[in-house]
Structure formats: structure tokens, C-alpha cells
Amino acid sequence: MINLFQKIQRLLQPTKKQLPTVTFATSCWEKDWKKLVCDPAYLQTLQIGNHNYPFDDTMLIINNVVDLQTVKRSAEDLVKRKIVHRVIPADDHEQEILSFFELDRSRFKAGSDAHLYENVTDDWVFYNARGILTALYFCQTEYFLYLTGDSFLEEKINWIPRAIDCMNRDPSFKVANLTWNHCYREAKKESYGTKRDFYVSRTGFSDQCFLVRTSDFRQPIYHEVLPEATQYPRGDVLEKRIFSYMRNRDWKRLTYRHGSYMHKNIEG
């Protein structure tokens, strides 16, 4: 039986601060699904575990694959092994997601420079967006972290609590990400200053790795396209749409100065 002294001790003990709820999401397509689904360490450790954060939800979006049923059956094993909480086929929800974000597939067009890049078509531009929009649509937590299937962390990096703290202190900080491919000099050059552990910039957005407050991005904000956003080739890709929306509202980007993700194309 707990006596009065023990009760008082418990009441006086400091309670642990509850961490913000965060969803981790990534998506796979025809050329990388085997890497994400069949490599036991890639998704579990290099994509999820090395963020060193207790995610409340983890999801894998199955995007544009040839044999959806085969990929679904293989991916369900990730749920059984508790590597991810959910596997969501984008095909099954395409129309409701487009409707929610007030988009139409016909609006995703390849650019005049598409011929300079391999396999860039209107469909490519659309699928480039669909994986992220599907994950955002199903996100139920306060924050949302997305990595493309070909992005990963080589080591544990404790950056998410620091990013969220900065974003909570200054509402103009809307996106946070790790430095890319150890290009710290480039990240510094693109910034105009620092805030604690981060470079701060008004330019740039990358879908390879980004952390956002869900309520800011889970809404129909993907219609604006700045013609001067020439750093995003191939067409009106989702990156260009997000960058344009951010730039039109002076939303700022935080880039972590002490850790990097790696981006390496997966060729299947």
C-alpha cells in the first residue's frame, strides 16, 4: 500500500515533458520498392531509426508501381514486423486526395525543358507529387517528416526536437531539414543567418527531406507557381509549388548545421 509520504514524493517528482507528435512518411515506386520493402535495414534503420525520435506514426506510401498487388503483399510484412504502422497504396485514394487539395491531375505538366531529362512526362510530374500528398492527407499528428525513398541517414542525428523548438518559437519558420549530402558550405551560402543549430534561408525547398507542421501543409496550398523559380526544372513539380507558396508569404526554412542526410538514386 502506498503511504502518504510516497504519494507526496510522487507529486513532487518532475514529470517528463511530452514530445510533440510526429509522423514519419516515405513512398516507393517501381525502381526502389524492393530496396524499401525487402532490405531489412534500409527503411527501419537508415530512414526511420537514425532520426532518433519516437515517431507516433510511420507510413509507407506505395506510389507508381507496375504490380501493385505484389508490392502490397510484400509491404504488409513491414507492418507485421512493426517496422511501419501503415502501408497505403496511393492508387486506392487518388481521387479523394486530389479533391481534398483542390487539384486536378491535368494541372501537372512537364516543362519545356523536360526533353533534357530521362523519362520526364506529365505522369512523372504527377507521381512526383502524389506520394507526398497521399502521406500528408493521411497524417494525423502535429508534425510531418517526409523522406524520398532514395534519401537516408548514415548515423543517428538528434535534430527533430531542436527543429520543432525553433519552429514553435518563431511562426515564420515553416520547414526544417537536415543538410544534404554533407554540403554544409552550400547550405551556409544559401542562408542569410543562423538560429541556434540551424541555417536560416528564404529560398529553396527540397522534397528529399523535410519536417513541417501538418496543419500548415495539409490544406489546398499547391496552386501557386512562380515563373522565376527556375531552380526547379522539369515542370511545375510539387517542390516548385511549395517553394512558390512559401516565397509569397515569406515563410522561412531551417537547415540543420550539424547533421546530413544522403541522397543516392536507386536504379532498381
C-alpha positions in Angstrom: 0.0 0.0 0.0 1.3 3.4 -0.9 1.6 5.6 2.2 1.1 9.4 2.4 4.8 10.1 2.2 5.2 8.1 -1.0 2.2 9.9 -2.6 3.8 13.3 -1.7 7.1 12.2 -3.2 5.4 11.2 -6.5 3.6 14.5 -6.7 6.8 16.4 -6.2 8.7 14.4 -8.9 9.1 16.4 -12.1 7.1 15.0 -15.0 8.7 14.3 -18.3 7.8 16.8 -21.0 5.6 15.2 -23.6 7.3 15.2 -27.0 5.3 16.7 -30.0 3.6 14.0 -32.1 5.4 13.4 -35.4 4.7 11.1 -38.4 7.4 9.7 -40.5 6.5 9.0 -44.1 8.2 7.9 -47.3 7.0 6.5 -50.6 8.2 3.9 -53.0 7.8 3.4 -56.8 8.8 0.8 -59.4 12.5 1.3 -59.3 13.0 1.5 -55.5 10.2 -0.6 -53.8 12.4 -3.6 -53.5 15.0 -1.6 -51.6 12.5 -0.1 -49.2 10.4 -3.3 -48.7 13.0 -6.1 -48.9 16.2 -4.6 -47.4 15.8 -5.3 -43.7 18.0 -2.4 -42.6 17.3 0.3 -45.1 13.8 1.5 -44.0 14.0 0.5 -40.4 17.4 2.0 -39.6 18.7 4.3 -42.3 15.4 6.0 -43.0 13.5 5.8 -39.6 15.7 4.8 -36.7 18.6 7.2 -37.4 16.3 10.2 -36.8 16.4 9.1 -33.1 12.8 10.1 -32.5 9.8 8.1 -31.1 7.5 8.6 -34.1 3.8 8.3 -33.3 3.1 7.0 -36.8 5.2 5.6 -39.6 3.8 5.1 -43.1 5.0 3.8 -46.4 3.1 5.1 -49.4 3.1 2.7 -52.4 3.2 5.1 -55.3 3.5 4.2 -59.0 4.4 0.5 -59.3 3.7 -2.0 -62.1 2.4 -4.8 -60.0 0.5 -3.2 -57.1 -0.7 -6.4 -55.5 2.7 -8.0 -55.4 4.2 -4.9 -53.7 1.2 -4.7 -51.3 1.7 -8.3 -50.2 5.4 -7.8 -49.7 5.0 -4.5 -47.9 2.4 -5.9 -45.4 5.3 -7.8 -43.8 6.7 -4.4 -42.7 3.6 -3.9 -40.6 3.7 -7.4 -39.1 7.3 -6.8 -38.2 6.4 -3.4 -36.7 8.8 -1.5 -39.0 6.0 0.8 -40.1 2.5 1.3 -38.8 0.8 1.6 -42.1 1.2 0.8 -45.8 -1.0 2.9 -48.0 -1.4 2.4 -51.8 -1.8 5.8 -53.4 -3.8 4.3 -56.3 -6.7 3.5 -53.9 -7.1 7.1 -52.7 -6.1 9.2 -55.7 -9.4 11.0 -56.3 -10.2 11.8 -52.7 -6.7 13.2 -52.2 -6.9 15.4 -55.3 -10.3 16.6 -54.2 -9.1 17.4 -50.7 -6.2 19.5 -52.1 -8.4 21.0 -54.8 -6.1 19.7 -57.5 -6.6 18.1 -60.9 -4.3 15.6 -62.5 -4.3 17.7 -65.7 -2.6 20.6 -63.9 0.6 18.6 -63.5 2.5 19.3 -66.7 6.1 18.6 -67.8 8.1 21.7 -68.6 9.6 22.9 -71.9 12.9 21.5 -70.6 11.6 18.0 -70.0 13.3 16.6 -73.0 16.7 17.3 -71.3 15.8 14.7 -68.6 15.2 11.0 -68.9 11.6 9.8 -68.7 10.1 13.2 -67.6 6.4 13.3 -68.7 3.2 14.7 -67.3 2.7 11.5 -65.5 6.2 11.8 -63.9 5.4 15.3 -62.6 2.1 14.0 -61.2 3.6 10.9 -59.5 6.3 13.1 -58.1 3.7 14.9 -56.1 1.2 12.1 -55.4 3.4 10.3 -52.9 3.8 13.3 -50.7 0.2 14.5 -51.0 -1.0 11.0 -50.0 1.1 10.9 -46.9 0.1 14.4 -45.9 -3.6 13.5 -46.4 -3.3 10.6 -44.0 -1.1 12.3 -41.4 -2.9 12.7 -38.0 0.0 14.1 -35.9 1.1 17.6 -35.2 4.2 17.3 -37.3 5.1 15.6 -40.5 8.5 14.3 -41.6 9.0 13.1 -45.2 11.9 11.5 -46.9 12.0 10.4 -50.5 12.7 6.7 -50.9 16.3 7.4 -52.0 17.2 9.6 -49.0 18.6 8.2 -45.8 20.8 9.0 -42.7 24.2 7.3 -42.3 24.1 7.8 -38.5 21.8 8.8 -35.6 21.1 12.5 -35.6 19.0 14.1 -32.8 17.7 17.1 -34.7 13.9 16.9 -34.7 13.3 18.3 -31.1 15.6 21.2 -31.9 13.8 21.9 -35.1 10.4 21.8 -33.6 11.5 24.1 -30.7 12.7 26.7 -33.2 9.5 26.4 -35.3 7.4 26.9 -32.1 9.3 29.9 -31.1 9.1 31.7 -34.4 6.0 31.0 -36.6 7.8 32.2 -39.7 9.9 29.0 -39.6 7.7 26.6 -41.6 10.1 24.0 -42.9 13.1 22.3 -41.3 15.6 19.8 -42.9 19.0 18.3 -42.5 21.9 19.4 -44.7 22.0 17.4 -47.9 25.0 15.2 -48.8 27.3 16.9 -46.3 27.2 20.1 -48.4 27.5 22.4 -45.3 29.2 25.2 -47.2 26.5 25.2 -49.8 23.8 25.3 -47.1 25.5 28.2 -45.4 25.9 30.0 -48.7 22.1 29.7 -49.3 21.3 31.1 -45.9 21.2 34.7 -44.6 21.9 33.8 -41.0 21.7 31.3 -38.2 19.3 30.4 -35.5 20.8 28.1 -32.8 21.7 24.9 -34.6 20.3 25.9 -38.0 21.0 28.0 -41.1 18.0 30.2 -41.9 17.0 30.9 -45.5 14.2 32.4 -47.6 15.0 30.4 -50.7 14.8 26.8 -51.5 12.7 23.7 -50.6 13.5 20.1 -51.2 11.2 17.1 -51.0 14.2 14.8 -50.3 13.9 15.6 -46.5 11.5 18.0 -44.8 9.8 18.5 -41.5 6.7 20.7 -41.3 3.8 21.4 -39.0 1.0 19.3 -40.5 -1.7 22.0 -40.3 0.4 24.3 -42.5 0.7 21.9 -45.4 -2.4 19.6 -45.1 -4.5 22.1 -46.9 -5.1 23.3 -50.6 -2.0 25.4 -50.9 -0.4 23.8 -54.0 -1.6 26.1 -56.8 0.9 28.9 -56.9 3.8 28.7 -59.3 6.4 31.5 -59.6 7.9 31.7 -63.1 11.2 32.8 -61.6 11.6 29.5 -59.7 14.0 28.3 -62.3 16.0 26.2 -59.8 13.1 23.6 -60.2 13.3 22.2 -63.8 11.2 19.6 -65.5 7.9 21.3 -65.0 5.5 22.6 -62.2 6.7 19.9 -59.8 5.5 19.9 -56.2 8.8 21.3 -54.9 8.2 24.4 -57.1 4.6 24.8 -55.9 5.7 24.6 -52.2 8.6 27.0 -52.8 6.3 29.4 -54.5 3.8 29.4 -51.7 6.5 29.8 -49.1 8.2 32.7 -51.0 4.9 34.5 -51.5 4.4 34.5 -47.7 8.0 35.0 -46.6 8.0 31.6 -44.9 11.5 30.6 -43.8 13.5 27.4 -44.0 15.7 25.9 -41.3 18.7 23.7 -42.3 20.4 21.7 -39.5 24.1 22.6 -39.4 25.4 19.6 -37.6 24.0 16.6 -39.5 23.2 15.5 -43.0 21.1 13.1 -44.9 22.3 11.4 -48.1 20.5 11.2 -51.4 21.5 8.5 -53.8 19.4 7.4 -56.8 18.1 3.8 -56.6 18.0 2.2 -60.1 16.0 -0.9 -59.2 
